[in-house]
Amino acid sequence: NQWSKISNLDIFSTKLISKELNIKTEWVNSSALRISGSKHGEKIIKICQELNCSHFINGPASKSFIDESIFNQAGISIEYMNYSYPEYKQFHPPFSHNVTVLDTLFHCGPESRKFICMKQTKI
């Protein structure tokens, strides 16, 4: 594959990693929805409403700038990821938590999902 935009490579990579982790989901490119709004939650809420979502999961760093009250007003619950995964055997100890999902895939192969998908959700 050739990518004319880095975002296309990112989408391809995300889908490939999800496939390796056996994560089954519907993918929607937000630009195809043609929704506008502020980056502080308004646009996210409009996307959730367009896709009939009632729950939004985001990274913990966004907690400092996301206005949770507008999510509550829209009837959308918000949750923040917790990135404290169990340790696995890495090639060069001691264990480092500050790695990407690729580290887990390379070290754990088919067993990676049990380290990444700890919460029992419909994935």
C-alpha positions as semicolon CSV with decimal commas, in nm:
position;residue;x (nm);y (nm);z (nm)
1;N;0,000;0,000;0,000
2;Q;0,098;0,359;-0,059
3;W;-0,034;0,642;0,154
4;S;-0,056;0,999;0,035
5;K;-0,139;1,118;0,390
6;I;0,002;1,009;0,724
7;S;-0,356;0,982;0,853
8;N;-0,425;0,703;0,600
9;L;-0,123;0,511;0,728
10;D;-0,246;0,567;1,084
11;I;-0,593;0,432;0,998
12;F;-0,441;0,129;0,824
13;S;-0,209;0,061;1,121
14;T;-0,488;0,096;1,377
15;K;-0,707;-0,149;1,189
16;L;-0,419;-0,394;1,149
17;I;-0,334;-0,382;1,521
18;S;-0,701;-0,425;1,609
19;K;-0,720;-0,729;1,383
20;E;-0,413;-0,881;1,553
21;L;-0,578;-0,823;1,892
22;N;-0,905;-0,974;1,765
23;I;-1,093;-0,650;1,828
24;K;-1,404;-0,644;1,614
25;T;-1,569;-0,309;1,567
26;E;-1,729;-0,086;1,307
27;W;-1,491;0,180;1,176
28;V;-1,611;0,528;1,079
29;N;-1,386;0,805;0,953
30;S;-1,509;1,117;1,131
31;S;-1,428;1,337;0,829
32;A;-1,692;1,144;0,634
33;L;-1,956;1,268;0,880
34;R;-1,888;1,634;0,793
35;I;-1,942;1,750;1,151
36;S;-1,790;2,067;1,292
37;G;-1,743;2,195;1,644
38;S;-1,483;2,279;1,906
39;K;-1,213;2,033;2,004
40;H;-1,318;2,054;2,370
41;G;-1,612;1,822;2,335
42;E;-1,875;1,979;2,110
43;K;-1,759;1,795;1,798
44;I;-1,719;1,468;1,988
45;I;-2,076;1,496;2,118
46;K;-2,210;1,561;1,767
47;I;-2,020;1,254;1,638
48;C;-2,156;1,041;1,925
49;Q;-2,509;1,160;1,852
50;E;-2,471;1,093;1,478
51;L;-2,352;0,737;1,555
52;N;-2,608;0,683;1,836
53;C;-2,339;0,640;2,102
54;S;-2,420;0,681;2,469
55;H;-2,069;0,621;2,606
56;F;-1,735;0,782;2,517
57;I;-1,391;0,653;2,622
58;N;-1,096;0,893;2,602
59;G;-0,734;0,915;2,711
60;P;-0,662;1,046;3,062
61;A;-0,475;1,355;2,939
62;S;-0,800;1,497;2,798
63;K;-0,954;1,518;3,144
64;S;-0,789;1,857;3,198
65;F;-0,966;2,021;2,903
66;I;-1,284;1,820;2,833
67;D;-1,601;1,980;2,972
68;E;-1,778;1,676;3,118
69;S;-2,095;1,875;3,191
70;I;-2,178;1,907;2,820
71;F;-2,147;1,529;2,786
72;N;-2,384;1,485;3,080
73;Q;-2,632;1,733;2,927
74;A;-2,622;1,533;2,602
75;G;-2,684;1,204;2,788
76;I;-2,339;1,067;2,701
77;S;-2,130;0,911;2,976
78;I;-1,757;0,967;2,960
79;E;-1,482;0,737;3,085
80;Y;-1,104;0,776;3,084
81;M;-0,863;0,497;2,997
82;N;-0,644;0,354;3,269
83;Y;-0,313;0,250;3,118
84;S;-0,183;0,038;3,405
85;Y;-0,154;-0,299;3,236
86;P;-0,010;-0,614;3,392
87;E;0,359;-0,675;3,336
88;Y;0,475;-0,924;3,077
89;K;0,821;-1,055;2,995
90;Q;1,016;-0,797;2,793
91;F;1,346;-0,883;2,628
92;H;1,537;-0,620;2,829
93;P;1,427;-0,599;3,197
94;P;1,326;-0,420;3,407
95;F;0,970;-0,392;3,277
96;S;0,878;-0,059;3,118
97;H;0,517;0,058;3,109
98;N;0,603;0,349;2,876
99;V;0,576;0,155;2,552
100;T;0,333;0,121;2,263
101;V;0,099;-0,165;2,184
102;L;0,364;-0,280;1,936
103;D;0,592;-0,372;2,227
104;T;0,321;-0,599;2,367
105;L;0,255;-0,755;2,027
106;F;0,624;-0,826;1,967
107;H;0,680;-0,970;2,314
108;C;0,353;-1,159;2,365
109;G;0,227;-1,239;2,016
110;P;-0,119;-1,405;2,025
111;E;-0,132;-1,360;2,404
112;S;-0,120;-0,977;2,372
113;R;-0,495;-0,931;2,404
114;K;-0,500;-1,050;2,765
115;F;-0,256;-0,771;2,858
116;I;-0,431;-0,497;2,660
117;C;-0,804;-0,578;2,683
118;M;-0,840;-0,627;3,057
119;K;-1,194;-0,491;3,093
120;Q;-1,468;-0,732;2,990
121;T;-1,631;-0,535;2,710
122;K;-1,791;-0,618;2,381
123;I;-1,488;-0,587;2,159
